[in-house]
Amino acid sequence: MTDGNRDKFIQIAKRYGQQLKFYNVEELCADRFAQISEYFPDIYADRHSIATFYRFFIQHLLLPQGIEKAIYLDSDTIVNLDIAELWQIELYDKPFGAISEFYQIKDKDASIKNQKKHITICGEGVVNPEDYFNSGVMLLNLKVLRDEEPNILAGMKFVSEHPQFRLLDQDILNYCFSTTYLKLPLKFNRFVVRARREDEWTIEKKLYHFVTNMTSFIMDSRDPYSQLFMDYFLKTPWVDADTAAVLTGGLSSRKCHAVSVVIPMYNAAEFIGECLDSLLAQTFQDYEVIIVDDCSTDNSVAIVESYAPKFDGRLKLTRTEENSGGGGHVPRNIGMMLTRGEYIYFMDADDMILDTALEIFYKAAILYNAEVVYTSSWYFLRAPNDIYLIRDRVSRKMSAIHTEFTIDDPNKNLNRLLLEGSSTDSLTRLDVVSGNDLAAWTKFVHRDFIVRNKIFFANIRTSGDAIRTINMYCHARRFLRIATPLYVHRLYNTNSIVRKVRAPQEQCRFWFSSFVDFTEALYELEKENAVLAENPDYCLAALSIHLMRCLDRTEEARKELSNEELYKILHEEFAKKFSYSSAMLLPFLFSVINEKASNDFYVKVVNKFERYLTARLDIQLMSTTGDFEILSVSDKKTKIWKPAWFQKNGIGYQIHSYVGELDFTAKATVAGKIMLRLLGVDVRDPTDKTKRIPYWIDYSKLAVNGETIFDELTPAWHDKFYRYDFEAKANEEIKIHVEWQPHRSDT
């Protein structure tokens, strides 16, 4: 530890009225470390630090001072409870208290299988998986541990003779004490990992152990565990103003270059050299290149490293600790945080730019003081010598790549990006044109604009750049469109996540899941963005674009599967992230994958999204006298009206809502019978307008004036509705609560 870091720890302790004492463990326990070096001669070269063995010698440091009890914590823990709760546990003759890793997973059978698979010492039968504990949090009985030193040394010797045991210090402790330690409550060492059940997203009074790649927590500000970690970390002296900006979703203020080029990379060995050559050829040289490797398994990294000297220190290579799962959006976010340029530009590792691209982008941005410069023209390669030029949404085959320079007036209207793009009838044209209008590599963006509005990529496998682009267009006030083709996009890279060849079921699962993720991300963006909230057509058009893309990608796969198989995949993917947005999309998708529906129908349904996907509630006072009115509703987007035909037998309203839960209050000025019907909206078969499509809604709860009428799934649709009649008093406020979810199958 450096003197500077030691001083920062002391600052923290003083802030809370505490004291710190530092021990040079290797110096004070030199003879014992000699034994470690004998058992583990390669410890300094191993992935484990020598410091992992420090916990074995705590008793030798503290017992001479009369201290008989201690708490050991790994440095990646957040103590979100009163540590006295742990301290006050009585150990008696136990060497220490710890938490069994087995109980970190609710499903015990899965846990045993997991422990045996990933923890070798359990898999080989040395330690019972149910007894295997995590050594990151321990309540130590120092007197007992001192007497156990021969046992500990025997454990070191045993593990040193079994190189397949890779957890070293933890395996040693388990070898010695798995049957004798005190099992503590789970709250004293709760793992925080990426994958977790829905009921594990609430922060509680627990000690949280962040046993994962912290990058994922920094990137997702909506994750409460990420926020917990950051709230504490931001209090430390290690966080200066620039670092705080990065960790709270912004970028630092330091600038060193005019342009920062960010490139996410995964197994791009075949093409990354051409990509970097196109950057070296730029007529404008005031730029830096940041490449974020997403755990490539080929020699991509070696190729990039061989290019580094050619960039004279302007090329930075960093790597994720584990693969982000595809899409490139996590690496893009990481790279963006490392930028020091006035403007930021993204490239894909398998693409190229023309030699004047950065110069044209930069000069145009400066000349027009633009926050966003985007190109409406680019080249794409279907094959190495099969070149096409896209210009203003029209493609034509080219014999070679040409350059020219024209600048149009700034355009700050989302109509061009979304509404015009969703009107095309050609799936291929839509995927190539509108999809790439939303791509990151068509945009050259001012860094301060990104910092000010915190515009990052959504962490989803596909179309995270589309979410970013929509967000960006909602905030920017100075757009500049360049008609000059500056980018060469490659369509024949089979390593690309969007072009990967999969089995039919896997292909449908991937793209249906992609649509679920995109819908959810778009909904989250809409909640935070006034422009989208006030202009729902933008969201509908964005969904249309992505839906058409997903349908295009699954066209051949869907032919190989029955509707029953497709519905099952849809249900499984939607159930993973069942929310407001994905719930209302489920019946819609059940319909659009029907073989009878045409591509035109897909677009029409999407553009009338709200109408087709709502639950419908009919309420009527069965009287022709008096007055009846809806006083309030819990959902502001609920549509309420009085159809003329509905007034024949009384005064009635239709209510359309798609939030999944609705409270509303009504009142009649006269006493009478109230009829309430729960059903689905009227949707016609596109092939025969005289027939309805059965859009089922699963109503799950109905309560009237506090009385529960039903509390179980009650399916209904237009021709098979649920009806409930009751009597109302004059001027009585009628309070109704309804919950529902879309039907889960095609029956």
Secondary structure, DSSP 8 states (H G I E B T S, - for coil): --HHHHHHHHHHHHHTT-------HHHHTHHHHHHHHHH-TTTTTSSS-GGGGGGGGHHHHHGGGT--EEEEE-TTEEE-S-THHHHT---TT-SEEEEEGGGGSS-HHHHHHHHHHH-HHHHTTSS-TTT-EEEEEEEEEHHHHHHTHHHHHHHHHHHHT-TT---THHHHHHHHHTTTSEE--GGGSEE--S---GGG-S--SSEEE--S-THHHHH-TT-HHHHHHHHHHTTSTT--HHHHHHHTT---S---EEEEEEEEESS-TTTHHHHHHHHHT-S---EEEEEEE---SSSHHHHHHHHGGGGTT-EEEEE-SS---SSSHHHHHHHHHT--EEEEEE--TT-EE-TTHHHHHHHHHHHHT-SEEEESEEEEEEETTEEEEEETTEEEEESS------B------HIIIIITGGG---HHHHHHTHHHHTSGGGEEEEHHHHHHHT-----SSS-HHHHHHHHHHHH-S-EEEE-S--EEEES--TTSTTT----HHHHHHHHHHHHHHHHHHHHHHHHH-HHHHH-HHHHHHHHHHHHHHHHHHHHHHHHTS-HHHHHHHHHHHHHHT--HHHHHHHHHHHHHTSTT--HHHHHHHHHTHHHHT-EEEEEEES-SSS-EEEEEES-TT-EEE--GGGGSSSEEEEEEE-SSEEEEEEEESS-EEEEEEEEE---EETTEEEEE----EEEEEEEETTEEEE-S-EEEBTTB-EEEEEEE-TT-EEEEEEEEEE-SS--
